[in-house]
Amino acid sequence: MATIKLTAKRQATLPVEVCKALGITRGDSLELLPLLYKNEKVWALKPVVKAKSSWVGSLSRYAAQAKRPWTREEHGDLTGRAMSAESGK
């Protein structure tokens, strides 16, 4: 049985096997759920499911094919030109 010790700031480190079983990594959030188990109050840990956004990282495959990274100035120039073309100036 794994045990957890609290620090002076009430922080705890979960054992690796617990993190693997819950499927959590650094930065993930857990929800604490109070339960009654054999007439004793216990707490269950439940990973908070993150909302998945399908567009996040979707351009990475195109960025990987770039011959060189764009500079901020190049991006601004192209954006400015496109906006001018749309307005007819």
N, C-alpha and C positions, 0 to 999 in steps of 0.2 A: 504494500500500500504506500502510495506516495504521500508525503506531507509537505505543507507549505508553511514557511515562517514569514511573518509580517515584519517589515522594518519599522523604524520609529515614525516614518511618514505614512504608515499603513499601506505600504507597497508590497507586492508579492511577486515572485517569479514562478511561473508554472513550469513543471517538468516537461521535457521534450516530448515524452510519450503522451502526455495529456494534450499538448498542442497538436501533435500529429493526429490523435484520435478525433479532435474537434475540427481539424482542417484549418487551423488558424496560424497566422504568421505575425511578425512584428507590425504594429500599427492597426491591427484588426480590433474590432470592438466585441465585447461580450455582454450579454444580457443576463442578469441574475434573477432567477425565478424561485420564489419561496415555495416549498413543497412539504407535504406531510408524508413521512415514510416511517412505517411501523410506529405510529404515534409519536414521532419525533420530528421537529422542524428541521429541515435540511434545505440547502440552496443548490440549485442546478445552474450550470453555466450553459448558455446557448449562444452560439455565434450570431452576430447581427449580420444579416445578408445585405451586402452592398448592392445598390442599384447599378445594374450593368448598362453601360452606354455603348451602343454598337459603333458609334463614330469615333470614340476615343482610340487613338492609335491607328486609325484606318489609313492615314496617309503615310505611315512609316515605310510601307513597301515602295512608295514613290520616292520618298526621301533617300532611301537606300540606293536608288538608281541614279541619283543626281551626280553629275561629274564634279561639282563643287557646291558648297553651301551658298545660299543667297545672303547678301548683306542687307541690312535694314534699308540702306539708301536705294538699292536696286528695287526692293519691294515697294518702297514709297514712290519711286519714279514710275513703275509700271501701273501702280494703282492710280496715280495722278493722271497718267495718259489715258487710262480706261475711262476714268470719270469725265475727262475733257471730251473724249470721243462721244460719250453718251449725251453730254449736254450740248454738243455741236460747236464747241469753241475751238 
